[in-house]
Amino acid sequence: MFKKVVFIHGSPRKKGNTLALAREAMAALAEMGIASDVIDAARLDFKHPGCIACYKCQGSEQYGCHVDDGLARAVATLPEYDAVVLATPVYWFSYPSQAKMVIDRMFSLIKFGENHEILSPLAGKPLALLATGGGVVEENLEVLEQQWSIPAKRIGVPFLSCLFPLCHYPPGEAAQDPALAAKAREFGKALGAMIA
Ligand SMILES: Cc1cc2nc3c(=O)[nH]c(=O)nc-3n(C[C@H](O)[C@H](O)[C@H](O)COP(=O)(O)O)c2cc1C
């Protein structure tokens, strides 16, 4: 069956290094016959920047955010994909706020079962991370990796990550480094193999 992956792009830069490297991963997926879409977190329209804690998603049988805006509509599409990749720079040792707006609204895609287990239409779909940073992995990119791996663990889905520390390139030029491009493509291939 036709497979597709969604990349939640967390950088405010339209042509930054994270997206350039994510494009390499998408190219590797395309070679495996897997399509990719990008959700540009910084360019979604929203009535509220993030979750307003109305808990309507938890009171409903349906999975989805009850706020009527672009952020909610983007999040509602995530279960249509075979894998969800967060492609983001690290900001202040964590997620950029633009990415976090999407992540917080993903609360609408989970419910808690009787034994506090997490139920989600994302079940069975790998969660992955492709992250860049100007700094090192330790106490920096690894924090993002751990943060994004926890929902994967709680939902019970496979997790894959690819970290690009010391990413000191002009915007968009990181993928011109053959070693970085190859690393991003390997990540794409590994993700493709998980869902093929
Ligand atoms: C507001 C801000 C905060 C940042 N914080 C960190 C940080 O905590 N750790 C780090 O390694 N790099 C940090 N950086 C650097 C970016 O993560 C890095 O330049 C990244 O590769 C940019 O990706 P992009 O080109 O896709 O936007 C920060 C950059 C900005 C603008």
Ligand as a Chemical Component Dictionary entry (heavy atoms), coordinates in Angstrom:
data_LIG
# 
_chem_comp.id                   LIG 
_chem_comp.type                 NON-POLYMER 
_chem_comp.pdbx_formal_charge   0 
_chem_comp.three_letter_code    LIG 
# 
loop_
_chem_comp_atom.comp_id 
_chem_comp_atom.atom_id 
_chem_comp_atom.alt_atom_id 
_chem_comp_atom.type_symbol 
_chem_comp_atom.charge 
_chem_comp_atom.model_Cartn_x 
_chem_comp_atom.model_Cartn_y 
_chem_comp_atom.model_Cartn_z 
_chem_comp_atom.pdbx_ordinal 
LIG C1  C1  C 0 16.393 31.466 19.685 1  
LIG C2  C2  C 0 17.473 30.466 19.399 2  
LIG C3  C3  C 0 17.828 29.573 20.388 3  
LIG C4  C4  C 0 18.785 28.603 20.134 4  
LIG N1  N1  N 0 19.112 27.723 21.134 5  
LIG C5  C5  C 0 20.005 26.742 20.886 6  
LIG C6  C6  C 0 20.306 25.786 21.896 7  
LIG O1  O1  O 0 19.777 25.800 23.008 8  
LIG N2  N2  N 0 21.203 24.800 21.573 9  
LIG C7  C7  C 0 21.808 24.728 20.352 10 
LIG O2  O2  O 0 22.597 23.808 20.115 11 
LIG N3  N3  N 0 21.526 25.622 19.374 12 
LIG C8  C8  C 0 20.635 26.613 19.610 13 
LIG N4  N4  N 0 20.315 27.503 18.618 14 
LIG C9  C9  C 0 20.922 27.321 17.282 15 
LIG C10 C10 C 0 20.009 26.543 16.323 16 
LIG O3  O3  O 0 19.483 25.364 16.934 17 
LIG C11 C11 C 0 20.776 26.105 15.067 18 
LIG O4  O4  O 0 21.347 27.227 14.453 19 
LIG C12 C12 C 0 19.904 25.351 14.100 20 
LIG O5  O5  O 0 20.703 24.542 13.273 21 
LIG C13 C13 C 0 19.053 26.265 13.232 22 
LIG O6  O6  O 0 18.253 25.480 12.373 23 
LIG P1  P1  P 0 17.430 26.144 11.159 24 
LIG O7  O7  O 0 18.424 26.666 10.170 25 
LIG O8  O8  O 0 16.639 25.032 10.592 26 
LIG O9  O9  O 0 16.574 27.202 11.742 27 
LIG C14 C14 C 0 19.389 28.511 18.852 28 
LIG C15 C15 C 0 19.029 29.436 17.856 29 
LIG C16 C16 C 0 18.072 30.396 18.125 30 
LIG C17 C17 C 0 17.702 31.379 17.033 31 
# 
loop_
_chem_comp_bond.comp_id 
_chem_comp_bond.atom_id_1 
_chem_comp_bond.atom_id_2 
_chem_comp_bond.value_order 
_chem_comp_bond.pdbx_ordinal 
LIG C1  C2  SING 1  
LIG C2  C3  SING 2  
LIG C2  C16 DOUB 3  
LIG C3  C4  DOUB 4  
LIG C4  N1  SING 5  
LIG C4  C14 SING 6  
LIG N1  C5  DOUB 7  
LIG C5  C6  SING 8  
LIG C5  C8  SING 9  
LIG C6  O1  DOUB 10 
LIG C6  N2  SING 11 
LIG N2  C7  SING 12 
LIG C7  O2  DOUB 13 
LIG C7  N3  SING 14 
LIG N3  C8  DOUB 15 
LIG C8  N4  SING 16 
LIG N4  C9  SING 17 
LIG N4  C14 SING 18 
LIG C9  C10 SING 19 
LIG C10 O3  SING 20 
LIG C10 C11 SING 21 
LIG C11 O4  SING 22 
LIG C11 C12 SING 23 
LIG C12 O5  SING 24 
LIG C12 C13 SING 25 
LIG C13 O6  SING 26 
LIG O6  P1  SING 27 
LIG P1  O7  DOUB 28 
LIG P1  O8  SING 29 
LIG P1  O9  SING 30 
LIG C14 C15 DOUB 31 
LIG C15 C16 SING 32 
LIG C16 C17 SING 33 
# 
